[in-house]
């Protein structure tokens, strides 16, 4: 059964929210900013994130010569606001500037794929499905002989694994998407069935994109941009007894082949892969590589010195959604919530939600907020207990960098799990404030050098 359409937040409640129920809705982590809500609730954080990343991406795509296509590798921690920024990038690209505009096709990996095990074949099928479902492109895809041939071949290739798909393109694609996402083991079987068909799939999709590009030109649109969001959430697991992992397999070994599609693409990638910058630039042809860092809440190597501008924009972001005078007992509590978040937008909202659940009367105090983050701290505790790298976390906290010789796998895990956060300006790192509260972290503090102290 189809999901009921979601009522836009700004049409459902008055903002900034003043009641407990509305505050919870305003900070709902499942709510994605689109359309009017995007315009009203998004705060431009470029000033405190080290530069105008979206302007750079837009410029690279707009300035590409006709027939030349840009691949953008866009990363950031979970909860850094990537989806909101990509929605804003969509608005920028679809606006007419200097007589030029683009049509953006959106692929939410969480909607199309089982993120526990993603490889290139099913990602290409997701691209095909997204083109079929796109409201503007759907009539052209439905009439396309190339699209019909692509569907005929997919039906033929997938039939041996027990997938007897509808002959009609649109209906069959919808059912394939639903089954691939929900039927246990089906995505893995699709990988095996389509593994030797990647070259054919790429050729068919390329031909289809040429047709769609011509159709859009008649509507005075210059080209297509494909945005694939949430790919960075693909599960990171070891493969072949630790020889490789799911991220290296998909992002380094397989995903570069999508450049054969000859289309502008914005692909989200795990922030940990930016330590493999050289490898990314070797396997992708001249990519635009951008990182969306966290908002700084304190200064580098000065954890007790608030970053005034960073804290101010986070305060503004929260005040657009909730009445902070009612939510918090005083300014000190608001500042404490921001500090506890580490500049992670999603964690700031989680702290508010947990605080409201524990104290429905609102007026959250510093002590209330400390109580509200206990479960979040416990999650870090379970993650960190017994890890050999714990003493080195104190080095990262002290200098803002990973020490020489730090284990690559451990570093990737710390970034992926958000124990360590990346900030920008000079690109520096810090341990998440809530991870700093764990017993695992506190008991691993190196002894002070002799002669220090009173």
C-alpha angles and dihedrals in degrees: 000000000000119000116251112253112264116244109234110255095234090054093048104048139019113257135249085042118232103182128069093243094049092045089056090050091048091054096040107143091211093060113102120202111240138156112336093006090054091052094048105037105034116100119202104240097175092110093063097034098066102261150347098294096169093051089054093050093046091048093051091052096044093046095050113116116249108276091022117104133199127221113204119198105201122185144168140140120291106271096026092115099258095145092050091049092048090051087053090048087054090057091049093051095044092052116095111247123171088350093304131113138159138212114231120212110202123213117185104196090205089059097047106030145046098239093203091082120008126170134169101269096062091040089058089049087052090054089052092048092049091053090050093050098043106115095221097041099039097090091050093046091048090054096043118111088203092055091048091049091049090053092047091054093046090053090050095047095046098044094083090062092055100267108134100180131195115267093223109088104221097041094043093049092051091052092046091052092051094047095045090053098045110024110092113241096002095109090053091051090049089054091055094044095049100035093100093041099064095104091051092047092051091049093049093047091048091053091048092051090053089055093047092047090055091049092051091049088065087059091051094254116139103209150325127272119195115207115194109192130189095023087126088069092069106128114264110223135150120257132196093018094306097315090118139349139225093264095052091045095052105029101034106028104030115018097064088071089073088076086078087073091076096221134117108263133186110197125184113224132182114275089230090067091067087078083065090055093137091052092049091053091047096053098036119060108242097322126189103238117197134169125203103210129196122271108261114241094179136019127269110279090358106091092166094053111084118225096236098200094043092051091046095056092046088051090051091049091053094043091057088063106033140023098252092191089065096035097053130044092224145339091277091062092049091050090048092053090052092048092049091053093061087219092297103141094205092050091051089057092044090054090052093048093048091046092052091049092052096041110028092177089069121212091119115202129201089261091050090053092049088053092047095058096053094101092047090050090049090055090056089045093058090047096050106038112119097002116149093219095061096104089051091058086070089056090052090049091049101046105020093237142086111261120247112277095019109163111262095218092049091049092051091049093049092051094043092050092043095237084127119038130202122226129184144223092078094008107251137165137223139179113258109261090236092051087053088061095060122107088230091061097039096049091049093061108130115243115264114258115264113272095032121118132041 
